[in-house]
Amino acid sequence: MLPDWKDDLERCFDQIDRLFASYTMDENRAFHLLMRLRAEGVGWYALSNAIRDILATDGCSAQHIELQIAQVEQRFRPWMPD
């Protein structure tokens, strides 16, 4: 069974600074995540809420979370429903 897309999303953030797709390996994961989200019909609102949950659980500040959501939105939202 494939892992949940939220697990794939979490792996797109580096382990130290929790920045989205900041390294080549994370960029590759992000690209594959986008393909999976599109194939599964996952929308922007579900993705942005999952980002908030993951980063808040990691203890990230509200400012950091919003900056990372903006990064993901710039790259993913044009390709996603809602």
C-alpha positions as CSV (number, residue, x, y, z in Angstrom):
1,M,0.0,0.0,0.0
2,L,1.3,3.5,-0.9
3,P,1.9,5.8,2.0
4,D,-0.6,8.6,2.6
5,W,0.1,11.7,0.6
6,K,0.6,13.6,3.9
7,D,3.6,11.4,4.6
8,D,5.0,12.4,1.2
9,L,4.3,16.0,2.0
10,E,6.2,15.9,5.2
11,R,9.2,14.5,3.5
12,C,9.3,17.6,1.2
13,F,10.4,19.8,4.1
14,D,14.0,19.6,5.2
15,Q,14.6,18.1,8.7
16,I,16.5,21.1,10.2
17,D,14.8,24.3,9.0
18,R,11.5,22.8,7.8
19,L,11.8,24.7,4.5
20,F,9.8,23.4,1.5
21,A,11.8,21.8,-1.3
22,S,15.0,23.5,-0.3
23,Y,17.3,20.7,-1.5
24,T,17.4,18.8,-4.8
25,M,16.1,15.6,-3.1
26,D,13.2,17.6,-1.6
27,E,12.5,19.2,-4.9
28,N,12.2,15.8,-6.5
29,R,9.9,14.7,-3.7
30,A,7.8,17.8,-4.2
31,F,7.4,17.1,-7.9
32,H,6.3,13.6,-7.3
33,L,3.9,14.8,-4.6
34,L,2.3,17.3,-7.0
35,M,1.7,14.5,-9.5
36,R,0.2,12.3,-6.8
37,L,-2.0,15.1,-5.5
38,R,-3.3,15.7,-9.0
39,A,-3.9,12.1,-9.6
40,E,-5.8,11.7,-6.3
41,G,-7.8,14.9,-6.8
42,V,-6.5,16.6,-3.7
43,G,-7.3,20.3,-3.6
44,W,-5.3,23.3,-2.5
45,Y,-7.3,23.8,0.7
46,A,-6.6,20.2,1.9
47,L,-2.9,20.6,1.1
48,S,-2.6,24.0,2.9
49,N,-4.3,22.6,6.0
50,A,-2.0,19.6,6.0
51,I,1.0,21.9,5.8
52,R,-0.3,23.9,8.8
53,D,-0.8,20.7,10.7
54,I,2.6,19.2,10.0
55,L,4.6,22.4,10.7
56,A,2.6,23.3,13.8
57,T,3.2,19.8,15.2
58,D,6.9,20.4,14.6
59,G,6.7,23.5,16.7
60,C,7.2,26.0,13.8
61,S,6.1,29.6,14.4
62,A,2.9,31.0,12.7
63,Q,5.1,33.3,10.6
64,H,7.3,30.4,9.4
65,I,4.2,28.3,8.5
66,E,2.7,31.1,6.5
67,L,6.0,31.7,4.6
68,Q,6.1,28.0,3.7
69,I,2.5,27.9,2.6
70,A,3.3,30.8,0.3
71,Q,6.2,28.9,-1.1
72,V,4.1,25.8,-1.8
73,E,1.2,27.9,-3.1
74,Q,3.5,29.6,-5.7
75,R,4.7,26.2,-7.0
76,F,1.6,24.1,-6.6
77,R,-1.7,26.1,-6.6
78,P,-1.8,26.8,-10.4
79,W,-1.9,23.0,-10.9
80,M,-4.4,22.1,-8.2
81,P,-8.2,22.3,-7.9
82,D,-9.9,24.7,-5.5
